Amino acid sequence: MMFLFDLLNDNIDFSKLLSQVGFNFRNNGTRSRNLFVVPFYNTNCSSESFFPRVLTLANKIINQVDFLFMSSHVFKRNVYITLSSVNYL
């Protein structure tokens, strides 16, 4: 989560990887609040790699944390609290 946070907040200068992050702008008034588009992969090895897994997990906790407007310390604490309360850890 911290890697994605740092990537989105320009703490990591890796524009090629940042260009791979897809944002979902079409919510059409639904309760679905998925901010990130998780790409489809044909193989299990690719779909279970780091990047798709972190985007999927980020979509699950997007209602509890803010990737763009929190300080690093507050973000880290909120992610830990959120993940430990729903038994992701």
Contacts in CASP RR format, 6 or more apart in sequence:
PFRMAT RR
TARGET T0000
AUTHOR 0000-0000-0000
METHOD contacts of the structure
MODEL  1
MMFLFDLLNDNIDFSKLLSQVGFNFRNNGTRSRNLFVVPFYNTNCSSESF
FPRVLTLANKIINQVDFLFMSSHVFKRNVYITLSSVNYL
1 54 0 8 1.000
1 57 0 8 1.000
1 58 0 8 1.000
1 61 0 8 1.000
1 65 0 8 1.000
1 75 0 8 1.000
1 76 0 8 1.000
1 79 0 8 1.000
2 72 0 8 1.000
2 75 0 8 1.000
2 76 0 8 1.000
2 79 0 8 1.000
3 12 0 8 1.000
3 54 0 8 1.000
4 21 0 8 1.000
4 54 0 8 1.000
4 55 0 8 1.000
4 58 0 8 1.000
4 67 0 8 1.000
5 11 0 8 1.000
5 67 0 8 1.000
5 72 0 8 1.000
5 75 0 8 1.000
6 12 0 8 1.000
6 72 0 8 1.000
7 14 0 8 1.000
7 17 0 8 1.000
7 18 0 8 1.000
7 21 0 8 1.000
8 18 0 8 1.000
8 21 0 8 1.000
8 67 0 8 1.000
8 68 0 8 1.000
9 67 0 8 1.000
9 68 0 8 1.000
9 72 0 8 1.000
11 72 0 8 1.000
17 51 0 8 1.000
20 39 0 8 1.000
20 51 0 8 1.000
21 36 0 8 1.000
21 55 0 8 1.000
22 36 0 8 1.000
22 37 0 8 1.000
23 35 0 8 1.000
23 36 0 8 1.000
23 37 0 8 1.000
24 34 0 8 1.000
24 35 0 8 1.000
24 36 0 8 1.000
24 37 0 8 1.000
27 33 0 8 1.000
33 59 0 8 1.000
33 62 0 8 1.000
33 63 0 8 1.000
34 59 0 8 1.000
34 62 0 8 1.000
35 58 0 8 1.000
35 59 0 8 1.000
35 62 0 8 1.000
35 67 0 8 1.000
36 55 0 8 1.000
36 58 0 8 1.000
36 59 0 8 1.000
36 62 0 8 1.000
37 55 0 8 1.000
38 52 0 8 1.000
38 55 0 8 1.000
38 56 0 8 1.000
38 59 0 8 1.000
39 52 0 8 1.000
40 47 0 8 1.000
41 47 0 8 1.000
41 52 0 8 1.000
46 52 0 8 1.000
57 88 0 8 1.000
58 67 0 8 1.000
60 88 0 8 1.000
61 79 0 8 1.000
61 82 0 8 1.000
61 83 0 8 1.000
64 78 0 8 1.000
64 81 0 8 1.000
64 82 0 8 1.000
65 75 0 8 1.000
65 78 0 8 1.000
65 79 0 8 1.000
65 82 0 8 1.000
66 75 0 8 1.000
67 75 0 8 1.000
70 78 0 8 1.000
80 89 0 8 1.000
83 89 0 8 1.000
END
